[in-house]
Each structure stands twice: as C-alpha cells, then as structure tokens.
Amino acid sequence: YAEKLDFPQKKQKFLNSLLRTPGVEDWQKSQAETALKLYFEQFDKTAAKSSADSSLPPMAAKADFTSISKMLSIAIRLKHYSYKTERTYSNWVKNFYGYTTGIKKKDIKKSGLSSEDVRDYLSFLALKKKVSSSTQNQAFNALLFLFREVLKIELDTIAGAVRAKRGPKLPVVLTPNEVKEIFKHVSGKDKLVLQLLYGTGARISELACLRVKDIDFESGLIFIRSGKGDKDRSTVLPEYLKADLLAHFKEVKKLHEKDLAAGYGEVWLPDALERKYPKAAKEFGWQFVFPSSRLSPDRVNGKIRRFYMSPKTIQNAMSGAVKKAEIVKHATVHTLRHSFATHLLLNGVNIREVQELLGHSHVETTMIYTHVMRDMSNAPQSPLDRLYAVPNEK
C-alpha cells in the first residue's frame, strides 16, 4: 500500500504518525517537515519531481508576479539565504517581470517564461541600461535561482545574450595619513564604528550585526558570525580601542536595562536559537554592539525589538568625514577594508594571514592588494622628476 503512495502522501503519513508520538511537540513536527522537503528536493530527484509538482501551481512559469514572488521568498528561506539576498533577488525578479510584460509586451499567462526571455533581458541591461558586469551577473544569478528553484526550468539558450564586460580594477586605498585625517572629522559612536572597520577589516554588514559576546577582550579577538557566505571567522581587536569599547558597552547595557524595564529588551536571534534558548534573547551578551537608536517591529512576527545600527547611518558618517577632510578619492566605508588589507601587507604581514582576517575563500582574491601595495611603495620615478631632481616620495 505504501509503495502506491506518492511523496506528499508518504510525507503526510509520517508527520501524522510523528504527531501521535508522545513527547513530540509542534515545532519538532515543523522541523521534520522542513528536513524532509530539503532532503527530497536536493538528494532524491524522483521524489523531488513529485514534491515540485505538488508544491507549485500548474504551469508556474505562467503565474503572475505576486504568486511567483511568494514562492521565491519561500525557496530562498528554505536555503537559509540572507534577507539582503532575498530582497535583492526579489527586486531583480520584479524588474524582469516588468521588462517582460512592459517593454517586451509579452503575455506571460498565455505563453509562459522561457530562457529566451532571460537572454533578452540580460542583453537589455547591457545595451540599454549600461549596467556593469557585476550588476548584470547579479541579475543573472537571481533569474537562475528563479528558474531552477521555483519554476523548475533549466536555462539552456542564453549563450547569445550580450554580456557586460569589466576589465581588472584596483580598489581605492587610503594612505595612513588620510585615514587619520578622516578620523579627526568624526566623533562619538560614529568614530568608534569607523575605527573598528579600519582596525578589523570587517565588512559594514558584519560590524553592524556584531554582538557583545563576540568581542573577546582577553584574547584580543573579534569573532565574525555568519559573514559573507555564512562563514564564521575571527579578526584582530585593536588594543587602541579596548578602553573606548568598554566605555561604550556600559552605555549599551544601560540602554538594554531601560528596554527591559519598559517590557522589551528581546533581541532578534538567528534561525531556531530563540526557540532553543528562550531566555537568550534578553541576555546582555546577545545584544548588538551598536544597537539602533529606536525600537521597531520585527518584520516576521511583529515583536517590538531593538535591532542594529543602520548601515546607512555608518555610510553617511563616512561620507561626511571624507568631505570635511577634503579627500578627493572616492572613499566609502568599504575603502577602510581595502586600506586595512593593504596597510597590513605594507607592514610585512603574510598574505595568507591577511586572507584569513578578511575571510576570503581564495588567496587570489587577496592578491589584488599586492598590486596596490607595489604601486604605493615602489612606484617608478618619472623621467621628468629625474630630469629636475625631484625626490621620489615613498
């Protein structure tokens, strides 16, 4: 009898029996259901086809944007991609639908989506919108995810798409004196944030999400959790900032105690940690190092929480300081990360160690800073300078 059942029926039969088992709670049933779905979609191709047929509406490629958008969000969350990725992919899919139904004037509900639509859209981005190669690749990755994971269609005819080209580029790097000058024109918490970005080489998103428990003063390390690629790593805690950070922690603790007294104080926890450790959300160690100035509702469950400082606030602080310092380079928050890596190499730190501190998967990515380092330290003297005996500054 069981052999005649398809995958959804087998799954439901198992979950029903699990619910009748003494001691099994609702969240465990939900966890089992997610585990089964992921397993059969990723490893069992026979069951995956049955599962896909049951979970997607008929002719999904002909569905409207609203239903596709919902299925896209579900697929992204099942794979534990970040919210930033979900938002980016959703925007590209929305733009793609706008192009297909607007500029291309195609009736999706009658003819459905195809690889040809993707090819035309990528060409449109390159020829009409003049986007960079990285932007076009981002759009392609979003549409590839849509077709493979949601529509269950393999892209096979996009070879003719016009691809945006990008030659090798060198990152903008500040000199140590320029970094000092920027810090002179910023103060308070903003200065501490920018100094930490330069002193640790962390990305802006990594620093914003930093928790109190992830700073180890005794060992002089900062632990980056779920960084780019969902990877953990450690980086250096600058000795120069320890006193300022300890003073900052006292202010954060006062704010946390104020929230607790007002009936709030629960911070957002990743994945199932909030269910696994019910009291952890109110513990000081789990609070963000740089909390937001205001309480706001959680987009998932509506709980009032204090999230982390907005990256936009950090970017504005950096932009204002660069202008006041009258630095003409296109220096952004990420420029501090480039400067961190280059200055370490100039000081003789091994490139493999710099790779680990930056969290790069491949040393080739870190090698770009050796070109900048060579330009800064060993630039050849111009023949004109040699002619007039102008000393070569190093």
RODO-2510 file (C-alpha; in nm, 4 decimals, decimal comma):
residues 394
     n   res          X          Y          Z
     1     y     0,0000     0,0000     0,0000
     2     a     0,2808     0,2373     0,0973
     3     e     0,4534     0,1828    -0,2383
     4     k     0,1452     0,3174    -0,4186
     5     l     0,1588     0,6468    -0,2282
     6     d     0,3384     0,9435    -0,3842
     7     f     0,5872     1,1576    -0,1922
     8     p     0,3383     1,4142    -0,0464
     9     q     0,1159     1,1342     0,0836
    10     k     0,4107     0,9488     0,2365
    11     k     0,5330     1,2679     0,3967
    12     q     0,1923     1,3488     0,5456
    13     k     0,1510     0,9919     0,6726
    14     f     0,4879     1,0127     0,8503
    15     l     0,4134     1,3553     1,0008
    16     n     0,0750     1,2370     1,1293
    17     s     0,2378     0,9394     1,2983
    18     l     0,5052     1,1704     1,4408
    19     l     0,2376     1,3955     1,5909
    20     r     0,0773     1,0995     1,7653
    21     t     0,4099     1,0020     1,9211
    22     p     0,4249     1,1032     2,2904
    23     g     0,6636     1,3892     2,3679
    24     v     0,6818     1,5301     2,0116
    25     e     0,5961     1,8999     2,0040
    26     d     0,4592     2,1119     1,7170
    27     w     0,7926     2,2808     1,6449
    28     q     0,9567     1,9383     1,6071
    29     k     0,6936     1,8381     1,3524
    30     s     0,7604     2,1607     1,1617
    31     q     1,1346     2,0928     1,1751
    32     a     1,0819     1,7374     1,0445
    33     e     0,8632     1,8659     0,7589
    34     t     1,1313     2,1169     0,6531
    35     a     1,4044     1,8499     0,6752
    36     l     1,2056     1,6093     0,4552
    37     k     1,1362     1,8784     0,1959
    38     l     1,5012     1,9805     0,1779
    39     y     1,6243     1,6215     0,1570
    40     f     1,3895     1,5110    -0,1190
    41     e     1,4410     1,8304    -0,3194
    42     q     1,8196     1,8203    -0,3011
    43     f     1,9069     1,4473    -0,2979
    44     d     1,6157     1,2376    -0,4163
    45     k     1,5387     1,3520    -0,7708
    46     t     1,2428     1,1138    -0,8121
    47     a     1,0711     1,2451    -0,5031
    48     a     1,1765     1,5981    -0,5914
    49     k     0,9730     1,5840    -0,9102
    50     s     0,6693     1,4653    -0,7178
    51     s     0,7288     1,7272    -0,4490
    52     a     0,7712     2,0033    -0,7056
    53     d     0,4522     1,9037    -0,8836
    54     s     0,2594     1,9168    -0,5560
    55     s     0,4053     2,2405    -0,4153
    56     l     0,3984     2,4542    -0,7318
    57     p     0,0781     2,5616    -0,9049
    58     p     0,0180     2,4168    -1,2546
    59     m     0,2164     2,5977    -1,5263
    60     a     0,4136     2,8009    -1,2704
    61     a     0,6015     2,9753    -1,5493
    62     k     0,2710     3,1343    -1,6489
    63     a     0,1840     3,2535    -1,2977
    64     d     0,1533     3,6210    -1,2028
    65     f     0,4305     3,8103    -1,0264
    66     t     0,2612     3,8047    -0,6840
    67     s     0,2421     3,4248    -0,6627
    68     i     0,5915     3,3819    -0,8087
    69     s     0,7301     3,6338    -0,5583
    70     k     0,5833     3,4376    -0,2672
    71     m     0,7281     3,1094    -0,3941
    72     l     1,0643     3,2799    -0,4483
    73     s     1,0748     3,4006    -0,0855
    74     i     0,9888     3,0516     0,0420
    75     a     1,2625     2,8919    -0,1711
    76     i     1,5232     3,1444    -0,0551
    77     r     1,4356     3,0944     0,3121
    78     l     1,4486     2,7168     0,2761
    79     k     1,8095     2,7534     0,1642
    80     h     1,8846     2,9899     0,4550
    81     y     1,9974     3,2755     0,2332
    82     s     2,0232     3,6162     0,3986
    83     y     1,7397     3,8683     0,3994
    84     k     1,9585     4,1002     0,1913
    85     t     1,9844     3,8293    -0,0778
    86     e     1,6095     3,7709    -0,0641
    87     r     1,5420     4,1401    -0,1124
    88     t     1,7937     4,1703    -0,3976
    89     y     1,6637     3,8626    -0,5829
    90     s     1,3035     3,9770    -0,5391
    91     n     1,3849     4,3181    -0,6872
    92     w     1,5536     4,1623    -0,9909
    93     v     1,2620     3,9247    -1,0485
    94     k     1,0217     4,2205    -1,0220
    95     n     1,2275     4,4162    -1,2789
    96     f     1,2410     4,1100    -1,5042
    97     y     0,8626     4,0744    -1,4955
    98     g     0,8272     4,4462    -1,5645
    99     y     1,0546     4,4173    -1,8682
   100     t     0,8817     4,1048    -1,9997
   101     t     0,5272     4,2380    -1,9672
   102     g     0,6083     4,6035    -2,0381
   103     i     0,8920     4,6644    -2,2825
   104     k     0,8750     4,3201    -2,4402
   105     k     0,4924     4,3221    -2,4223
   106     k     0,4617     3,9505    -2,3571
   107     d     0,1503     3,7866    -2,2095
   108     i     0,3095     3,5581    -1,9502
   109     k    -0,0181     3,3873    -1,8572
   110     k    -0,0583     3,2635    -2,2151
   111     s     0,2933     3,1822    -2,3297
   112     g     0,4899     3,1426    -2,0049
   113     l     0,8516     3,2374    -1,9319
   114     s     1,1479     3,0911    -2,1174
   115     s     1,5266     3,1044    -2,1444
   116     e     1,4846     3,3418    -2,4377
   117     d     1,3277     3,5993    -2,2051
   118     v     1,6302     3,5822    -1,9759
   119     r     1,8695     3,6193    -2,2686
   120     d     1,6823     3,9252    -2,3973
   121     y     1,6671     4,0823    -2,0520
   122     l     2,0429     4,0408    -1,9920
   123     s     2,1110     4,1997    -2,3313
   124     f     1,8711     4,4824    -2,2444
   125     l     2,0633     4,5501    -1,9202
   126     a     2,3962     4,5637    -2,1055
   127     l     2,2888     4,7618    -2,4137
   128     k     2,0157     4,9934    -2,2859
   129     k     2,0764     5,0263    -1,9146
   130     k     2,4584     5,0204    -1,9488
   131     v     2,4970     4,8272    -1,6225
   132     s     2,8318     4,6961    -1,5013
   133     s     2,9287     4,3323    -1,5393
   134     s     2,8847     4,2697    -1,1662
   135     t     2,5304     4,4132    -1,1754
   136     q     2,4405     4,2016    -1,4776
   137     n     2,5820     3,8905    -1,3107
   138     q     2,3755     3,9646    -1,0019
   139     a     2,0625     3,9824    -1,2173
   140     f     2,1572     3,6567    -1,3894
   141     n     2,2077     3,4779    -1,0562
   142     a     1,8661     3,5963    -0,9352
   143     l     1,6941     3,4720    -1,2517
   144     l     1,8895     3,1466    -1,2487
   145     f     1,7603     3,0849    -0,8950
   146     l     1,4055     3,1724    -1,0050
   147     f     1,4067     2,9314    -1,2989
   148     r     1,5856     2,6423    -1,1269
   149     e     1,4419     2,6530    -0,7762
   150     v     1,0941     2,7984    -0,8324
   151     l     0,9865     2,7382    -1,1917
   152     k     1,1879     2,4132    -1,2212
   153     i     1,3112     2,5141    -1,5672
   154     e     1,6737     2,4768    -1,6786
   155     l     1,8224     2,7768    -1,8605
   156     d     1,9836     2,6468    -2,1787
   157     t     1,9638     2,9119    -2,4524
   158     i     2,1198     3,2265    -2,3063
   159     a     2,4530     3,1882    -2,4837
   160     g     2,3586     3,4654    -2,7263
   161     a     2,2996     3,7234    -2,4539
   162     v     2,5149     4,0360    -2,4661
   163     r     2,7290     4,0327    -2,1532
   164     a     2,8661     4,3464    -1,9905
   165     k     3,2456     4,3427    -1,9807
   166     r     3,4676     4,4520    -1,6964
   167     g     3,8443     4,4654    -1,7018
   168     p     4,0639     4,4207    -1,3949
   169     k     4,0109     4,7024    -1,1437
   170     l     4,2219     4,8143    -0,8494
   171     p     4,0482     4,9048    -0,5222
   172     v     4,0648     5,2582    -0,3836
   173     v     4,3053     5,2647    -0,0886
   174     l     4,3669     5,5476     0,1574
   175     t     4,7104     5,6310     0,2910
   176     p     4,7630     5,6119     0,6709
   177     n     4,7662     5,9938     0,6867
   178     e     4,4353     6,0138     0,5007
   179     v     4,2799     5,7630     0,7421
   180     k     4,3987     5,9753     1,0359
   181     e     4,2532     6,2860     0,8750
   182     i     3,9136     6,1197     0,8332
   183     f     3,9046     6,0180     1,2000
   184     k     3,9704     6,3801     1,3003
   185     h     3,6376     6,4835     1,1482
   186     v     3,4123     6,2302     1,3207
   187     s     3,3376     6,1740     1,6900
   188     g     3,1465     5,9622     1,9396
   189     k     2,9933     5,6322     1,8347
   190     d     3,0429     5,7085     1,4650
   191     k     3,4179     5,7451     1,5183
   192     l     3,4329     5,4174     1,7120
   193     v     3,2487     5,2366     1,4321
   194     l     3,4771     5,3713     1,1579
   195     q     3,7891     5,2969     1,3608
   196     l     3,6699     4,9395     1,4140
   197     l     3,6018     4,8971     1,0428
   198     y     3,9568     5,0080     0,9617
   199     g     4,1160     4,8257     1,2563
   200     t     3,9476     4,4893     1,1935
   201     g     3,8872     4,4778     0,8171
   202     a     3,5236     4,3808     0,8782
   203     r     3,2521     4,4441     0,6224
   204     i     2,9874     4,7004     0,7180
   205     s     2,7168     4,4317     0,7480
   206     e     2,9433     4,2188     0,9679
   207     l     3,0187     4,5033     1,2071
   208     a     2,6552     4,6148     1,2246
   209     c     2,5451     4,2627     1,3276
   210     l     2,8228     4,2221     1,5859
   211     r     2,7036     4,1003     1,9281
   212     v     2,8509     4,1835     2,2690
   213     k     2,9542     3,8204     2,3314
   214     d     3,1579     3,8141     2,0088
   215     i     3,4228     4,0557     2,1393
   216     d     3,6898     3,8778     2,3460
   217     f     3,8953     4,1419     2,5258
   218     e     4,1287     3,8941     2,6946
   219     s     4,2402     3,7173     2,3761
   220     g     4,2218     4,0370     2,1668
   221     l     3,9898     3,8859     1,9074
   222     i     3,6596     3,9740     1,7445
   223     f     3,4504     3,6838     1,6140
   224     i     3,2545     3,7485     1,2962
   225     r     2,9474     3,5223     1,2879
   226     s     2,7713     3,4241     0,9642
   227     g     2,9710     3,6611     0,7472
   228     k     2,9684     3,6556     0,3682
   229     g     2,8913     3,3022     0,2527
   230     d     2,7510     3,2254     0,6007
   231     k     3,1070     3,1690     0,7287
   232     d     3,2471     3,2396     1,0765
   233     r     3,5954     3,3813     1,1296
   234     s     3,7986     3,5812     1,3782
   235     t     3,9860     3,9063     1,3327
   236     v     4,2039     4,1292     1,5494
   237     l     4,0655     4,3545     1,8225
   238     p     4,2737     4,6740     1,8135
   239     e     4,4397     4,7367     2,1507
   240     y     4,3903     5,1091     2,0925
   241     l     4,0103     5,0723     2,1028
   242     k     3,9672     4,8471     2,4071
   243     a     3,9083     5,1304     2,6552
   244     d     3,6612     5,3051     2,4237
   245     l     3,4734     4,9792     2,3618
   246     l     3,4434     4,9048     2,7350
   247     a     3,3018     5,2531     2,7934
   248     h     3,0625     5,2011     2,5001
   249     f     2,9480     4,8674     2,6483
   250     k     2,8414     5,0460     2,9669
   251     e     2,6136     5,2724     2,7638
   252     v     2,4715     4,9769     2,5697
   253     k     2,4000     4,7948     2,8950
   254     k     2,2163     5,0975     3,0362
   255     l     2,0029     5,1116     2,7214
   256     h     1,9309     4,7388     2,7447
   257     e     1,8271     4,7660     3,1092
   258     k     1,5985     5,0554     3,0176
   259     d     1,4335     4,8401     2,7479
   260     l     1,3876     4,5520     2,9931
   261     a     1,2246     4,7844     3,2455
   262     a     0,9841     4,9012     2,9749
   263     g     0,8850     4,5414     2,8929
   264     y     1,1039     4,4996     2,5849
   265     g     1,4715     4,4021     2,5582
   266     e     1,4362     4,0932     2,3358
   267     v     1,6901     4,0973     2,0555
   268     w     1,6481     3,9094     1,7282
   269     l     1,8195     3,5670     1,7247
   270     p     1,9098     3,3726     1,4080
   271     d     1,7395     3,0512     1,2950
   272     a     1,5874     2,8468     1,5788
   273     l     1,8031     2,9847     1,8615
   274     e     1,5151     3,1821     2,0099
   275     r     1,3138     2,8622     2,0473
   276     k     1,6100     2,6557     2,1645
   277     y     1,7253     2,9135     2,4219
   278     p     1,4105     3,1063     2,5253
   279     k     1,5931     3,3344     2,7703
   280     a     1,8902     3,4167     2,5471
   281     a     1,7097     3,6980     2,3623
   282     k     1,7070     3,9108     2,6787
   283     e     2,0657     3,8381     2,7841
   284     f     2,3141     4,1237     2,7506
   285     g     2,5695     3,9058     2,5685
   286     w     2,3336     3,8609     2,2737
   287     q     2,2633     4,2329     2,2306
   288     f     2,4075     4,4155     1,9317
   289     v     2,7286     4,6091     1,9986
   290     f     2,5883     4,9041     1,8037
   291     p     2,2112     4,8997     1,8660
   292     s     1,9616     5,1140     1,6813
   293     s     1,8529     5,4392     1,8400
   294     r     1,4885     5,3311     1,8277
   295     l     1,2681     5,0263     1,8859
   296     s     1,0924     4,8785     1,5832
   297     p     0,8629     4,5827     1,4985
   298     d     1,0114     4,2569     1,3716
   299     r     0,9157     4,2095     1,0056
   300     v     0,8438     3,8376     1,0704
   301     n     0,6365     3,8252     1,3882
   302     g     0,5732     4,1901     1,4749
   303     k     0,7588     4,1793     1,8097
   304     i     0,8994     4,5124     1,9222
   305     r     1,2785     4,4816     1,9287
   306     r     1,5915     4,6957     1,9135
   307     f     1,7814     4,5980     1,6032
   308     y     2,1323     4,7007     1,4999
   309     m     2,2510     5,0402     1,3818
   310     s     2,1524     5,1081     1,0211
   311     p     2,4407     5,0627     0,7728
   312     k     2,3136     5,3790     0,6033
   313     t     2,3979     5,5756     0,9197
   314     i     2,7548     5,4435     0,9058
   315     q     2,7845     5,5276     0,5367
   316     n     2,6625     5,8833     0,5986
   317     a     2,9170     5,9293     0,8783
   318     m     3,1980     5,8147     0,6479
   319     s     3,0801     6,0325     0,3607
   320     g     3,0626     6,3414     0,5819
   321     a     3,4088     6,2806     0,7278
   322     v     3,5654     6,2328     0,3824
   323     k     3,4178     6,5641     0,2642
   324     k     3,5377     6,7509     0,5727
   325     a     3,8844     6,6017     0,5322
   326     e     3,8808     6,7274     0,1692
   327     i     3,9862     6,3885     0,0335
   328     v     3,9118     6,3699    -0,3385
   329     k     3,9386     5,9907    -0,3649
   330     h     3,6121     5,8015    -0,3970
   331     a     3,6399     5,6729    -0,0404
   332     t     3,3500     5,4721     0,1024
   333     v     3,3084     5,2569     0,4118
   334     h     3,4425     4,9575     0,2158
   335     t     3,7550     5,1595     0,1353
   336     l     3,8524     5,1188     0,5020
   337     r     3,8564     4,7408     0,4496
   338     h     4,0777     4,7790     0,1418
   339     s     4,3084     5,0081     0,3384
   340     f     4,3253     4,7597     0,6289
   341     a     4,4462     4,4815     0,3974
   342     t     4,6947     4,6961     0,2053
   343     h     4,8484     4,8513     0,5161
   344     l     4,8931     4,5069     0,6757
   345     l     5,0804     4,3856     0,3681
   346     l     5,2931     4,7006     0,3682
   347     n     5,3822     4,6238     0,7300
   348     g     5,5065     4,2777     0,6337
   349     v     5,2084     4,0615     0,7387
   350     n     5,1892     3,7321     0,5478
   351     i     4,9288     3,7343     0,2705
   352     r     4,7761     3,4080     0,3972
   353     e     4,7138     3,5694     0,7333
   354     v     4,5545     3,8706     0,5647
   355     q     4,3364     3,6294     0,3671
   356     e     4,2131     3,4702     0,6913
   357     l     4,1446     3,8072     0,8538
   358     l     3,9431     3,9239     0,5521
   359     g     3,7536     3,5960     0,5197
   360     h     3,8474     3,5375     0,1551
   361     s     3,7913     3,1816     0,0283
   362     h     4,0793     3,2070    -0,2205
   363     v     4,4150     3,3784    -0,1866
   364     e     4,3783     3,5056    -0,5438
   365     t     4,1125     3,7469    -0,4157
   366     t     4,3590     3,8849    -0,1603
   367     m     4,6348     3,9116    -0,4220
   368     i     4,4738     4,2278    -0,5647
   369     y     4,6140     4,4214    -0,2686
   370     t     4,9699     4,3277    -0,3602
   371     h     4,9298     4,5333    -0,6793
   372     v     4,8121     4,8334    -0,4804
   373     m     5,0931     4,7834    -0,2302
   374     r     5,3511     4,7776    -0,5099
   375     d     5,2073     5,0968    -0,6575
   376     m     5,2210     5,2731    -0,3195
   377     s     5,5676     5,1635    -0,2114
   378     n     5,7719     5,1088    -0,5278
   379     a     5,6292     5,3443    -0,7864
   380     p     5,8936     5,4201    -1,0501
   381     q     6,0217     5,7756    -1,0665
   382     s     5,9010     5,9779    -1,3610
   383     p     6,1691     6,0766    -1,6146
   384     l     6,0570     6,4392    -1,5728
   385     d     6,1163     6,4217    -1,1966
   386     r     6,4543     6,2632    -1,2550
   387     l     6,5398     6,5393    -1,5030
   388     y     6,4745     6,8106    -1,2456
   389     a     6,5996     6,6042    -0,9493
   390     v     6,2618     6,5911    -0,7695
   391     p     6,2836     6,3289    -0,4880
   392     n     6,0507     6,0294    -0,5223
   393     e     5,8146     6,0274    -0,2235
   394     k     5,7575     5,6895    -0,0631
***
